[in-house]
Amino acid sequence: MNDNSIGFIGLGNVGSKVANNIIDNGYNLFVYDLDKKKSNVLVSKGATFCNSLSELASKVTVIITCLPSPKSVKKVILECMPSINKKHLWIEMSTTDEQEMKNLSKLFHKKNANVLEAPITGGQHKAESGNISVLVGGNRRSFKRSFPILSCIGYQILHCGDIGSASTLKVVTNYLASINLLSLGEALMVCKKYGIDLKTAFEGIKISSGNSFVHETETQVILNGSYDVGFTMNLALKDVTLFQKLVKKFKIPAEISQLIVKIFKRGKKTLGEKSYSTSIVKLLEDKCCENLRAKGFPAFLKDKEDKKNGMEVNNNG
């Protein structure tokens, strides 16, 4: 199928950057967002803003959603359904509930349409450069159909299995990132109280067994004081809550996950749902009457690497 026309729904911090990479690769892009102003840059580059979801669905063969919550995804897809037919492929890029994803995919399959889940991971700066990682769930035929599009969006692309597998793995990775973020705040505070220069602490952790992707990225905007990672507290809470839901589903006697949910609930209540997720460390800073600052760190993250050609990650050993 010739998928030259793509519909993109959800132009938030990450969605707008993903959509930009699609239009930069020569696709006809049709966009929709509740806030029309968010489409201005894309429209100036040739995208078409659609006034309704049905209008968007009627003009494209591929529909991509990048939305803030499972509730938002369900609402959008149910509104699209009357216009869906066998030519359509829906690619869901949000971090969403695996069971809800399975339920919505069944509605598409009843119309002989195809579905992939393809949540992205790696941060806003990687989404902007087109080097973000993509986790994909769904059948191989749809995966192959989508690969040219996914290659515009990301670099390392992993086919995880059936619908639900990629959503679950994405929730797992966000949970791990959240744990790492909280532990970094505590580690940096120990260094601050001991009198270790925080730039030295940053470099020490970076060359150690305690290093991580979160440290190399999010620690920088903490030390700058902007906390600007382009990801908000309400989204972080949603993700760790989805992980806790899986813990309960499988009756796993996990101890850490419920504590993480509790901390991010406190962060949302204290700092606000639209505060940056990275600012969760402010809870500790405020309690300790200290700030974790060091000179020479950026206010926001930028991928220093050029766009790499998308490649499938081999998971066959």
C-alpha positions as CSV (number, residue, x, y, z in Angstrom):
1,M,0.0,0.0,0.0
2,N,1.2,3.5,-0.8
3,D,1.1,5.4,2.5
4,N,2.0,8.9,1.3
5,S,-0.7,10.6,3.4
6,I,-0.4,10.4,7.2
7,G,-2.7,11.7,9.9
8,F,-1.1,12.8,13.2
9,I,-3.2,13.4,16.3
10,G,-1.7,15.0,19.3
11,L,0.8,17.8,18.9
12,G,2.3,18.1,22.4
13,N,5.9,18.4,23.4
14,V,6.9,15.1,21.8
15,G,4.1,14.7,19.2
16,S,4.9,17.9,17.5
17,K,8.6,16.9,17.1
18,V,7.7,13.5,15.8
19,A,5.2,15.0,13.3
20,N,7.9,17.5,12.2
21,N,10.2,14.6,11.2
22,I,7.5,13.0,9.2
23,I,6.8,16.1,7.1
24,D,10.5,16.8,6.7
25,N,10.7,13.4,5.0
26,G,8.2,14.3,2.3
27,Y,5.0,12.8,3.5
28,N,1.6,14.6,3.1
29,L,0.8,15.3,6.7
30,F,-2.7,15.9,8.1
31,V,-2.9,17.0,11.7
32,Y,-5.4,17.4,14.5
33,D,-5.1,18.8,18.0
34,L,-7.6,20.3,20.4
35,D,-5.4,23.4,20.4
36,K,-5.2,24.5,16.7
37,K,-2.3,26.9,17.4
38,K,0.0,23.9,18.1
39,S,-0.2,23.1,14.4
40,N,1.0,26.5,13.2
41,V,4.6,25.5,12.5
42,L,3.6,22.3,10.8
43,V,1.0,24.1,8.6
44,S,3.7,26.6,7.6
45,K,5.7,23.7,6.3
46,G,2.9,22.3,4.3
47,A,0.8,20.2,6.7
48,T,-3.0,20.4,6.6
49,F,-5.0,21.1,9.8
50,C,-8.2,19.0,10.0
51,N,-11.2,20.4,11.8
52,S,-12.4,17.0,12.8
53,L,-11.1,13.5,13.3
54,S,-13.4,12.1,10.7
55,E,-12.0,14.6,8.2
56,L,-8.5,13.5,9.0
57,A,-9.3,9.8,8.8
58,S,-10.9,10.3,5.3
59,K,-7.8,11.8,3.9
60,V,-5.1,9.3,5.1
61,T,-4.2,5.7,5.1
62,V,-2.1,5.9,8.3
63,I,-3.3,7.4,11.5
64,I,-0.7,8.1,14.3
65,T,-1.8,9.0,17.8
66,C,0.5,10.6,20.4
67,L,-1.7,11.5,23.4
68,P,-1.3,12.1,27.1
69,S,-3.5,9.3,28.6
70,P,-5.3,6.1,27.8
71,K,-8.6,8.0,28.3
72,S,-7.6,10.5,25.5
73,V,-6.6,7.6,23.2
74,K,-9.9,5.9,23.7
75,K,-11.9,9.0,23.1
76,V,-10.0,9.8,19.9
77,I,-10.2,6.3,18.4
78,L,-13.9,5.9,19.2
79,E,-14.5,9.2,17.3
80,C,-12.5,8.0,14.4
81,M,-14.1,4.6,14.1
82,P,-17.0,5.5,11.8
83,S,-14.5,6.6,9.2
84,I,-12.1,3.6,9.5
85,N,-11.9,1.0,6.7
86,K,-9.6,-1.8,5.5
87,K,-7.0,0.6,4.1
88,H,-6.2,2.1,7.5
89,L,-3.2,1.5,9.7
90,W,-3.4,2.9,13.2
91,I,0.0,3.5,14.9
92,E,-0.4,4.3,18.6
93,M,2.7,6.1,20.0
94,S,1.5,7.1,23.4
95,T,2.4,5.4,26.7
96,T,-0.9,3.7,27.3
97,D,-2.7,0.8,29.1
98,E,-1.9,-2.6,27.5
99,Q,-5.4,-3.9,28.1
100,E,-7.1,-0.8,26.6
101,M,-4.8,-1.1,23.7
102,K,-5.9,-4.7,23.0
103,N,-9.6,-3.6,23.3
104,L,-9.3,-0.8,20.9
105,S,-7.3,-2.8,18.4
106,K,-10.2,-5.3,18.2
107,L,-12.4,-2.5,17.0
108,F,-10.0,-1.8,14.2
109,H,-9.7,-5.5,13.3
110,K,-13.4,-5.8,13.0
111,K,-13.2,-3.3,10.1
112,N,-10.3,-5.3,8.6
113,A,-8.0,-2.4,9.4
114,N,-4.5,-2.8,10.9
115,V,-3.0,-1.7,14.2
116,L,0.4,-1.2,15.7
117,E,1.5,0.1,19.0
118,A,4.8,2.0,18.7
119,P,5.6,3.9,21.9
120,I,8.8,5.9,21.7
121,T,11.4,6.2,24.4
122,G,14.6,8.3,24.8
123,G,13.4,11.8,25.6
124,Q,12.1,14.9,23.9
125,H,15.6,15.8,22.5
126,K,15.8,12.4,20.7
127,A,12.3,12.9,19.3
128,E,13.4,16.2,17.8
129,S,16.5,14.8,16.2
130,G,14.7,11.6,14.9
131,N,17.1,9.4,16.9
132,I,14.5,8.2,19.5
133,S,13.9,4.5,20.1
134,V,10.7,2.8,19.0
135,L,9.1,-0.2,20.7
136,V,6.6,-1.9,18.4
137,G,3.8,-4.4,19.0
138,G,1.7,-6.0,16.4
139,N,2.0,-8.4,13.4
140,R,5.1,-8.5,11.2
141,R,3.1,-7.5,8.1
142,S,2.0,-4.2,9.6
143,F,5.5,-3.7,11.1
144,K,7.0,-4.0,7.6
145,R,4.4,-1.6,6.2
146,S,5.1,1.0,8.9
147,F,8.9,0.7,8.8
148,P,9.6,3.5,6.4
149,I,7.6,5.9,8.6
150,L,9.1,4.6,11.8
151,S,12.5,5.1,10.3
152,C,11.8,8.8,9.8
153,I,10.8,9.0,13.5
154,G,13.4,6.9,15.2
155,Y,16.7,5.1,15.0
156,Q,16.6,1.9,17.0
157,I,13.3,0.1,16.3
158,L,12.4,-3.1,18.2
159,H,9.6,-5.5,17.3
160,C,8.4,-6.7,20.7
161,G,5.7,-9.2,19.7
162,D,1.9,-8.9,19.8
163,I,-0.2,-5.9,20.7
164,G,0.2,-5.2,24.4
165,S,3.9,-6.3,24.6
166,A,5.3,-2.9,23.5
167,S,2.9,-0.9,25.7
168,T,4.0,-3.1,28.7
169,L,7.7,-2.8,27.9
170,K,7.4,1.0,27.6
171,V,5.7,1.3,31.0
172,V,8.5,-0.9,32.4
173,T,11.2,1.4,31.0
174,N,9.5,4.5,32.2
175,Y,9.1,3.0,35.7
176,L,12.9,2.2,35.7
177,A,13.6,5.8,34.6
178,S,11.5,7.2,37.4
179,I,13.3,5.0,40.1
180,N,16.6,6.2,38.7
181,L,15.5,9.8,38.8
182,L,14.5,9.6,42.5
183,S,17.7,7.8,43.4
184,L,19.8,10.3,41.6
185,G,18.2,13.1,43.6
186,E,19.1,11.3,46.8
187,A,22.7,10.5,45.6
188,L,23.4,14.1,44.6
189,M,22.0,15.3,48.0
190,V,24.5,13.1,49.8
191,C,27.3,14.5,47.7
192,K,26.1,18.1,48.4
193,K,25.9,17.6,52.1
194,Y,29.3,15.9,52.2
195,G,30.8,18.9,50.3
196,I,31.6,17.2,47.0
197,D,31.4,19.6,44.1
198,L,28.3,18.6,42.1
199,K,30.0,18.9,38.7
200,T,32.7,16.5,40.1
201,A,29.9,14.2,41.4
202,F,28.2,14.3,37.9
203,E,31.4,13.2,36.2
204,G,32.2,10.6,38.9
205,I,28.8,9.0,38.4
206,K,29.1,9.2,34.6
207,I,32.3,7.1,34.6
208,S,31.1,4.6,37.2
209,S,28.9,1.5,37.4
210,G,26.2,3.8,38.7
211,N,25.9,5.7,35.4
212,S,22.7,5.6,33.4
213,F,20.8,7.3,30.5
214,V,18.8,9.2,33.1
215,H,21.9,10.5,34.8
216,E,23.6,11.6,31.5
217,T,20.4,13.5,30.5
218,E,18.1,14.5,33.4
219,T,20.8,15.2,35.9
220,Q,22.0,18.0,33.7
221,V,18.8,20.0,33.8
222,I,18.5,19.4,37.6
223,L,22.0,20.8,38.1
224,N,21.1,23.7,35.8
225,G,17.9,24.4,37.8
226,S,15.5,24.5,34.8
227,Y,14.3,20.9,35.3
228,D,13.2,21.2,31.7
229,V,13.1,17.6,30.4
230,G,9.9,18.3,28.4
231,F,7.9,15.7,30.4
232,T,5.4,16.6,33.0
233,M,4.5,15.3,36.5
234,N,1.1,14.1,35.5
235,L,2.6,11.9,32.8
236,A,5.2,10.5,35.1
237,L,2.5,9.6,37.6
238,K,0.4,8.1,34.9
239,D,3.2,5.8,33.9
240,V,4.2,4.6,37.3
241,T,0.5,4.0,38.1
242,L,0.2,1.9,34.9
243,F,3.2,-0.1,36.2
244,Q,1.6,-0.6,39.6
245,K,-1.5,-1.8,37.8
246,L,0.5,-4.5,36.1
247,V,2.1,-5.5,39.5
248,K,-1.4,-5.9,40.9
249,K,-2.6,-7.8,37.8
250,F,0.1,-10.4,38.2
251,K,0.0,-10.4,42.0
252,I,3.7,-9.6,42.3
253,P,4.8,-8.8,45.9
254,A,6.7,-5.7,44.7
255,E,7.7,-3.2,47.3
256,I,9.3,-0.3,45.4
257,S,6.5,0.4,42.9
258,Q,3.9,1.5,45.4
259,L,6.4,3.8,47.1
260,I,7.2,5.4,43.7
261,V,3.5,6.0,43.0
262,K,3.2,7.6,46.5
263,I,6.1,10.0,45.9
264,F,4.9,11.1,42.4
265,K,1.4,11.7,43.8
266,R,3.0,14.0,46.4
267,G,5.0,15.7,43.6
268,K,1.8,16.3,41.6
269,K,0.0,17.7,44.6
270,T,2.9,19.9,45.8
271,L,4.5,21.1,42.5
272,G,1.5,20.9,40.1
273,E,0.6,18.4,37.4
274,K,2.3,20.5,34.7
275,S,5.6,20.8,36.6
276,Y,8.4,18.9,34.9
277,S,8.8,15.4,36.1
278,T,12.4,16.0,36.9
279,S,11.4,18.6,39.5
280,I,10.4,15.7,41.7
281,V,13.8,16.1,43.3
282,K,12.6,19.5,44.6
283,L,10.7,17.7,47.3
284,L,14.0,16.5,48.7
285,E,15.8,19.8,48.1
286,D,13.1,21.7,50.0
287,K,13.2,19.2,52.9
288,C,16.9,19.5,53.1
289,C,16.9,23.3,52.5
290,E,19.5,22.8,49.8
291,N,19.6,23.2,46.0
292,L,21.4,20.9,43.7
293,R,23.1,23.4,41.4
294,A,26.3,23.5,39.4
295,K,27.6,25.7,36.7
296,G,28.1,24.7,33.1
297,F,25.0,22.6,32.6
298,P,22.3,23.3,29.9
299,A,18.8,24.5,30.6
300,F,17.4,22.0,28.1
301,L,18.7,18.9,26.3
302,K,19.7,18.8,22.7
303,D,20.8,15.7,20.8
304,K,24.3,16.4,19.5
305,E,24.2,13.5,17.0
306,D,22.9,13.8,13.4
307,K,19.9,11.8,12.4
308,K,20.8,8.1,12.0
309,N,19.0,5.8,9.5
310,G,16.3,3.8,11.2
311,M,17.3,0.2,11.9
312,E,15.5,-2.8,13.3
313,V,17.1,-4.1,16.5
314,N,17.7,-7.9,16.2
315,N,16.1,-9.7,19.2
316,N,16.7,-13.2,17.9
317,G,20.0,-13.6,19.7
